[in-house]
Amino acid sequence: MTDYPVANLATKRGGRPPEGGPRRRTLLGSKSPWLAFAIRRTISLAATFLALVCLSFLIVQLIPGDPAYALAGANAAEEDIERIRHQLGLDLPLAQRFFDYVGNVLTGDLGSSFMYGQPVMTIIMNRLPFTATIAIAGIIVVLLISVPLGMLIGLLTRGGRRSWLDAAFGAITGFLDSVPGYVAASFLVVMFALGVGLFPILPPAYAPRLGMASFILPVAALALGPICTISRVVRRETAVVLENDYMRTARGWRLPALKTYMKWALPNLVTTTLTLSGLILTGMIGGAIIIESVFALPGLGTGIIKAILDRDYPVIQGMVIVIGMIATLINLLVDLVLGLIDQRNLGGAHASS
C-alpha cells in the first residue's frame, strides 16, 4: 500500500512496522479521516438545516395572497380579517416573525396548521410514510437493476463486441431517460391500470385492502429514468475497468468469471457510480413528490401542494425543512458507503497522501 510508506519500507527490509507508527496514528489520532469526515459533515448538516429554516421562511413570503382572507372567507368583514391576522401573528413586523420562527424551529416546534389547527409535525408524520415508501423502494429498485444491467451490457459489448447491442441499449435508455416522470406515470396508469387492469390505482389510504400493490406503479414511474441514467454510467465505467491490466491478468489466469467481475471489477467502478447515484437519488425525492400527485397518494407531495393553495404557511415551511433534510441525509449515506469502500473518498489529509 502506498498510504504508509514508512511501514512498507520496514517490511521490505525484513523488519516489522513499529507499534503505534504512522498507521495507528492516522487511524486513531487527530488525523483520522473518519473524525475529520464527521466534523465536516456535522458542520455541513447544521449549515444546511439553518439554510433550510431561513429559506422556508422566505418562501412563504413570496406566495401571493393572505392566509387570513382564505380562512375568513370571501364575504368576511375587514375587522374579522384583521382579527384572524392578529391571531395568526401575521400583523407582527417581518423581523420579529422571522426570529420567533427560527427560535421555535430550533426548539423542535414547527407550529400548527392555519387551516386545521393540528401540529405541523403530526401532519408531516401522517404523510411521510407514503413518500418514504415510494422513495426508498424506488432507490432500492434503481440500484438492484441499474448496476447489474450496466455491468452485463458492458461485459457483452467489451472490446467492440456486439455493437448493435451497445447502440440499441444507448438508444432505448436515452429515450426512456428523456421521458418526464409524470408522463411515464400517466402512461403506466393507462397501460397497466386502466387498460390491462393488472394494478390498482387507488391509494392505500382509501383502499387499505389493496396493500403494497398500490405502490408498484408509482415506484416503477419513479425508478424508470434513474435506472436508465445509472445503467449507462455503469456500462461506460465497466468498459473502462475491463481494459485495465489487472483485469486482463485475471482473465489470463482463467479465474472464474463471477469471482473476477465481482471481486475486482465491481469495487473499481462503484465509486464513480455511487457518486453520481447520490445526486440522482436525491433528485428522486422531488420526483416522488410529483409522482404522488399523479397517483393521488396522500404523501408530502400532495400535502405541500394543498398547503400552497390554502396558504398554510406553517405546513409549507415544515415540509420544506423535512424534504430538504431527507435529501441531505441521502447524500450523507452515499458518502458513508463510499468511505467504507475506500477511505480516500473521505477527503482530508489521508486522501492526498
N, C-alpha and C positions, 0 to 999 in steps of 0.2 A: 504494500500500500504506500502511496506517496504522501499520505497525510501526516505521517510521523517519521520523518527521515532519520532522526537520531536513533529511534528504536530499531528501525530496519538496518542501520549501519552496524549496530551492536550485534544483531542477529547474524548478519553476514559474516562477521569476524569470529563467530563461534560462541559469543557471549550471550547473555540474557538481558533484555531491556531492564533498566533499573526500576525497582519498585517506586511507585509514586512519580514516575517520569512524565514525559510530555503527554502521553495518552491519558494518564489518570488525572493530571491537572486540567486537561482540556475538557474531559467529560464531567468532572466533579467540581472543578473550581469556578472562579468567576468568569472564565472564558467559555463556559458550557454553552453550546449552540442552543440547547433547549431552554436554558434560562434566559438567554438573550431573546429567543423567539417568544417566550411567554411574556417578557416585559414589553416587547414591541407590540404584540397583539393585544395585550391588556390596554395599552395606551390607545391603540387604534380602535378597539371596541368602545372605549369611553368617548373618544372623539366622534366616532360615528353616531353613538347614541345622542350626544349633545347636538350634533348637527341635525339629526332627525327631529329632535324636540323643537329646535328653532325653525326648521323647515315646515314641520307640521303646523306650527302656529301661524307662520306667514302665509301658507297655502290658503287657509280658510279666509284670510282677509281679502284674497283676490276673488273669492266666489261672489258673484253679483247677488244682490238681494239681501234681505234682513230676516233672520230666523224669527223675529218677533211677529212679522207680518204673516209668515207661514203658520205660526201657532195660533195667532189671534183670529185668522180667517179674513176673507176678502171684505166683509162688511163691518169689520171691527172699528170701534171708535178710536180716535187718536190717543185718548187717555188710557185706554186698555192696552194699546200697543206699547206705550211708554212704560206702563206698569210691568208688562212682561219683559221689556228690555231691562228694567231695573232688577227684576227677579233673576234674570239670567246673567246679570253683571255686564251687559253689553253697553251700558251707559258710562262705564268707567273709562279713564284715559287708556290709550293703547299700551303705553309703557307699563302701567300698573297691571293690566290684564296679562301682559307677557310675563312679568316677574311672578305673578300669582300662579300662572300656568306652569312655568318651569319649576317653581317650588313644589307644587302638587305632584307633578310627574316624578320628581326626584324622590319623593316620599312614597311612590307607588300608587298614587291616586290619579287615575285618568279621567275623573269626573263622572258625570251622569248624563245620559242622553237627554237632549232637549225635548224630543218627541215622546219618549216612552218613560222617562224618569228612572230607568234602570241604570245601574253602574255600567260604564263602558266595558270594563273587564268582563262582566258577565255576558254581555252581548258578544264580545270577541270570542270568549271560550265556547259559547254555543255554536258559533260559526266556524271556528278554527278546525275542528275535526274534518270537515268536508274538504277544505282547501288543503290541509295536511295530507289527507288520504290521496288526493289526486296528485299532489306534487311529489310525495315520497314514492308512491307507486310508479309515477312517470319516470323519476330518476332511476329507480331500480331497473325498470324495463329498458331504458335507454342504455345503461351500462352493460346489462346482460346480453343485449342484442348487438349494439354497435361495435363493441370491441371484438367479439368473435367473428362477426361478419366482415369487418375491415381486415382482420388478420387472414381470414380464409381467402378473400379476394386477392390480398397481397401475395399469399403463397401460390395461388393458382396462376397469377399473372407475373410471377417472378421472372426477371430476365427477358421481358418482352413476350413471354408466352401468352397465348390466348388473348391477343389484342382486342378481339371482338368482345370478350367478356369485360375487359377493362373499360372499353368505350361504352358498352351498354350500362355498366354499373355507374359510371360517371354521369351519363345522360339521365338515367332514372332517378338517382339520388339528387342530382342537381334540380330536376323538375319538381320532385316532391318537397325539397327543401325550400323552394320558392313559393310554395302554396301557403298563404296565411293560415294561422291556426283556426280562426273562426270559419274559414272556408272549408278546411278539412273536417271540422266538427260538423258543419251543416251537411257535407257530403256523406259522412258516416251515418248521420241520422237518417237521411233519405234512403241510403242503400240498405243498411242493416237493421234499422228500427222500423221505419215506415214501409220499406219495400219488402224485405225478407221477413221481418218480424222476429229476428234472431235475438235481439237485445231490447230490454225495456228502455224507455226514455224518461219515465217519471223518476224524479229524485227520491232517494230513500226516505227523506223527511216526510213525504206524502204517501209513500208506498213501502212501509217497513218490511213487508214480506219479500220484496224483491232482493233485499240484501246487497251484497257486493256486485251483483250483476249490473246494477245501475252505474257503476263506476268504470266499466270496461270501455265503453265508447269515449268518455271524457279522457281517460288515460291514453287511449290509442291516439286521439286527436292531439293531445299534448306532446306525446313522445315521438310522433312521426318525423317532424322536422329535425329535432336534435339527433335522432338516430342516423339520419342521412348525413348530417354535418360531421358528427364524430366518426362515423364509419369511414368517411372519405379521408379524414385526417389519419386514422389508424392504418388505412390501406397505404397511404403515402409513407408513413413512418415505418411500416413493415417492409416496404420495398427498400428503404434506405438501410435498415438494420440487417436485412438478409445479405446485403452486399459487403458487409464488414468482414474483416479477415477471420475473426473468431467464429463467425457463423460458417464460413467456408471450411474452416478447420474441423468444426463439429460435424459437418456433413461428410467431410473426407474420412473421418473416423467411423462413419456409418453408425452413429449413435441413433437410438430410437427417435423417430420424428417428434413424437409428443414431448419427450424429455428435452429435445433440442429447442423446440419452439417455446415451450412453457418455462423452461429454466433460464434460457439465455436471451431469446428474442423478446418475450413479453416484458420482463423488467426494464429493458433498454428502450422500449417505445412507450412505456406507460407514463413517464414523466411529462413528456410533451402532451400526451393525450389528456392526462388529468388536469394539466394547467389550462388547456382550452376548455375542457369539460366543466371546470369550475365556473367560467364565465357563462357558458351555455346553460348550466343547471341553475345558476342564479336567475338568468332570464326566464327560465321555466316558471318561476314564481309568478311573474307578470303574466305569462301565458296561461297559467292556471286560473287567474282572475278572469281573463277573457273567456276561457272555455266554460267556466261556471255560468256565465251569463247565457251562453248558447243553450246549455242543458238545464237552466233554471235551478241549479244546485244552490242551496242556501248557505254559501260559504262567504269568505271575506270579500270576494269579488262583487257579488250581488249586494252584499251589505254596504260596501263603500259607495257603490253607485246609488243605492237608495238613500244613503246618508247625504250625498251631494245634492240629490234632488230635493230632499227635505231640509237642506241647510242645517243639518245636525252636526254642528262643529265638533263637539267632544268625540263623537263616534268616528268622524273623519280623521281627527288627529290621532286617536288611539290606534286605528287600523293602519295608518301610515307608519307609525312607530313600530308596530308589530311586524308588518310586512318587511320593512327595511331591516330590522334586526334578524329576521329569518334568513334573508338573503346574505347578510353579513356572516351569520353562523355557518351557512353552507360553504362560503369561501374559506372560513377558518377550518372546517372539517377537511376540505380538499388539501389545504396547506399541511394539516397534521398527517394526512395519508402520505403526501409527498415527503415529509420529513421522516416518516417511518421507513420509506423505501430507500432514501438516501439523505443523510443529514446535511449534505451540501445544499439541498434545497431550502434549508432553514435560513440561509444567508448569514451575514456576520463574518467574523474573522475566520471561522473554520471553513467557510465556503471558499474563501480566497486563498487559502494556504495550499 
